[in-house]
Amino acid sequence: PRCGHTIDPASGDLAWWQKRIGSRPGDEARIHPSMIGSIAIDHSDDGEAQVHLFDLEGNRQAFFDGEVIPAPYEAWARKLQRQWPHIRIDVRD
């Protein structure tokens, strides 16, 4: 697929990608869920919600947005949080 995410079975990392075309890997990044500090979901703008992933130090993770996870975003985030309860989910309406 052109964009998406997965949990790497070997490392346990959450990996995501965008803009894959043919054999080109596109933009990709990864983080182990134990290093995720928060997921922010902002519904305040008209249209598509904004989704951001932050590490434990508050650094926003590149290439992670609503393109790489399925809607509804909050349900996806809560599912991840059930496995790693330290992850904070911030929802803004």
C-alpha positions in Angstrom: 0.0 0.0 0.0 1.0 3.6 -0.6 0.7 4.5 3.1 0.0 2.6 6.3 1.5 1.2 9.5 2.4 -2.1 11.1 3.8 -3.6 14.3 7.2 -5.1 13.3 7.1 -8.7 14.6 10.8 -8.9 15.0 11.4 -5.6 16.9 8.0 -4.8 18.2 8.3 -1.3 16.7 5.3 0.6 15.4 6.4 1.4 11.8 4.6 3.7 9.4 5.1 4.9 5.8 3.7 7.3 3.2 4.2 8.0 -0.5 5.3 4.5 -1.5 5.3 4.2 -5.2 6.2 0.9 -6.9 9.6 -0.2 -5.5 10.4 3.2 -3.9 10.1 3.0 -0.1 8.7 6.5 0.3 8.9 8.3 3.7 9.0 6.0 6.7 9.7 6.0 10.4 9.4 3.8 13.4 9.3 3.9 17.2 8.9 1.2 19.9 5.6 1.7 21.7 7.4 1.9 25.0 8.9 5.1 23.7 5.6 6.7 22.7 4.5 9.5 25.0 1.3 10.7 23.5 -1.0 10.7 20.5 -2.8 13.9 19.7 -6.0 14.0 17.7 -7.3 17.5 16.8 -10.8 17.8 15.4 -10.9 21.6 15.8 -10.3 22.3 12.1 -12.9 21.8 9.4 -12.5 18.6 7.5 -10.0 15.9 8.3 -8.8 15.6 11.9 -5.1 16.1 12.5 -3.2 13.3 14.2 0.3 13.5 15.7 2.5 11.0 17.5 5.0 12.2 20.2 7.8 10.4 21.9 8.4 10.4 25.7 10.4 13.6 25.3 7.6 15.4 23.5 9.2 15.2 20.0 6.7 15.0 17.2 7.4 11.9 15.0 7.9 12.5 11.3 5.5 11.2 8.7 2.9 10.1 11.2 -0.6 11.5 10.5 -4.1 10.4 9.6 -2.9 8.9 6.3 -1.1 6.1 8.0 -3.8 4.9 10.5 -7.5 4.0 10.0 -10.4 6.1 11.1 -11.8 6.5 13.6 -8.4 7.7 14.9 -9.4 7.7 18.6 -10.5 4.0 18.4 -7.1 3.1 16.8 -5.2 5.1 19.5 -7.2 3.5 22.4 -6.4 0.0 21.0 -2.7 0.9 21.1 -3.1 2.3 24.6 -4.7 -0.9 25.9 -1.5 -2.7 25.0 0.8 0.2 26.3 -1.2 2.0 29.0 1.4 4.7 29.6 0.5 6.3 26.2 -1.5 9.5 26.7 -4.2 10.3 24.2 -5.1 14.0 23.8 -8.3 14.6 21.9 -9.3 18.2 21.0 -12.7 19.0 19.6 
